[in-house]
Amino acid sequence: MRQVFIRGIISLVWFAVAIINGISGKLENAALSVLVGCVILYSAYTAWKKRR
């Protein structure tokens, strides 16, 4: 269960980076950060579903 929480926190960090990049005008980096955050969040979700 600890892995799910860590992956969730890491994905939130990536989404925060995406917001910062979007505000600063670096839209390519923001899109990449959102993509990475979604992949990590999906990984956390699948690990959580497997444990349930």
CYANA upper distance limits for C-alpha pairs under 8 A (distance plus 0.5 A):
  1 MET  CA      5 PHE  CA      7.18
  1 MET  CA     48 TRP  CA      7.76
  1 MET  CA     51 ARG  CA      8.30
  2 ARG  CA      6 ILE  CA      6.73
  3 GLN  CA      7 ARG  CA      6.54
  3 GLN  CA     44 ALA  CA      8.03
  4 VAL  CA      8 GLY  CA      6.58
  4 VAL  CA     44 ALA  CA      5.42
  4 VAL  CA     45 TYR  CA      7.93
  4 VAL  CA     47 ALA  CA      7.00
  4 VAL  CA     48 TRP  CA      6.74
  5 PHE  CA      9 ILE  CA      6.66
  5 PHE  CA     44 ALA  CA      8.16
  6 ILE  CA     10 ILE  CA      6.65
  7 ARG  CA     11 SER  CA      6.60
  7 ARG  CA     40 ILE  CA      6.74
  7 ARG  CA     41 LEU  CA      7.13
  7 ARG  CA     43 SER  CA      8.01
  7 ARG  CA     44 ALA  CA      6.00
  8 GLY  CA     12 LEU  CA      6.79
  8 GLY  CA     40 ILE  CA      7.94
  8 GLY  CA     41 LEU  CA      6.42
  8 GLY  CA     44 ALA  CA      6.72
  9 ILE  CA     13 VAL  CA      6.81
 10 ILE  CA     14 TRP  CA      6.85
 10 ILE  CA     37 GLY  CA      8.19
 10 ILE  CA     40 ILE  CA      7.99
 11 SER  CA     15 PHE  CA      6.75
 11 SER  CA     36 VAL  CA      8.19
 11 SER  CA     37 GLY  CA      5.01
 11 SER  CA     38 CYS  CA      7.54
 11 SER  CA     40 ILE  CA      6.14
 11 SER  CA     41 LEU  CA      6.09
 12 LEU  CA     16 ALA  CA      6.69
 12 LEU  CA     37 GLY  CA      7.53
 13 VAL  CA     17 VAL  CA      6.75
 13 VAL  CA     37 GLY  CA      8.43
 14 TRP  CA     18 ALA  CA      6.70
 14 TRP  CA     33 SER  CA      6.23
 14 TRP  CA     34 VAL  CA      7.34
 14 TRP  CA     36 VAL  CA      7.51
 14 TRP  CA     37 GLY  CA      5.61
 15 PHE  CA     19 ILE  CA      6.79
 15 PHE  CA     33 SER  CA      7.04
 15 PHE  CA     34 VAL  CA      6.32
 15 PHE  CA     37 GLY  CA      6.34
 16 ALA  CA     20 ILE  CA      6.78
 17 VAL  CA     21 ASN  CA      6.58
 17 VAL  CA     30 ALA  CA      7.80
 17 VAL  CA     33 SER  CA      7.14
 18 ALA  CA     22 GLY  CA      6.52
 18 ALA  CA     29 ASN  CA      7.62
 18 ALA  CA     30 ALA  CA      4.73
 18 ALA  CA     31 ALA  CA      7.44
 18 ALA  CA     32 LEU  CA      8.29
 18 ALA  CA     33 SER  CA      5.52
 18 ALA  CA     34 VAL  CA      6.29
 19 ILE  CA     23 ILE  CA      6.68
 19 ILE  CA     30 ALA  CA      7.26
 20 ILE  CA     24 SER  CA      6.71
 20 ILE  CA     30 ALA  CA      8.26
 21 ASN  CA     25 GLY  CA      6.68
 21 ASN  CA     26 LYS  CA      5.62
 21 ASN  CA     27 LEU  CA      7.07
 21 ASN  CA     29 ASN  CA      6.83
 21 ASN  CA     30 ALA  CA      5.53
 22 GLY  CA     26 LYS  CA      6.20
 22 GLY  CA     27 LEU  CA      5.92
 22 GLY  CA     29 ASN  CA      8.45
 22 GLY  CA     30 ALA  CA      5.87
 26 LYS  CA     30 ALA  CA      6.73
 27 LEU  CA     31 ALA  CA      6.56
 28 GLU  CA     32 LEU  CA      6.78
 29 ASN  CA     33 SER  CA      6.54
 30 ALA  CA     34 VAL  CA      6.67
 31 ALA  CA     35 LEU  CA      6.71
 32 LEU  CA     36 VAL  CA      6.73
 33 SER  CA     37 GLY  CA      6.53
 34 VAL  CA     38 CYS  CA      6.59
 35 LEU  CA     39 VAL  CA      6.78
 36 VAL  CA     40 ILE  CA      6.76
 37 GLY  CA     41 LEU  CA      6.51
 38 CYS  CA     42 TYR  CA      6.47
 39 VAL  CA     43 SER  CA      6.68
 40 ILE  CA     44 ALA  CA      6.77
 41 LEU  CA     45 TYR  CA      6.69
 42 TYR  CA     46 THR  CA      6.68
 43 SER  CA     47 ALA  CA      6.72
 44 ALA  CA     48 TRP  CA      6.61
 45 TYR  CA     49 LYS  CA      6.64
 46 THR  CA     50 LYS  CA      6.59
 47 ALA  CA     51 ARG  CA      6.86
 48 TRP  CA     52 ARG  CA      6.89
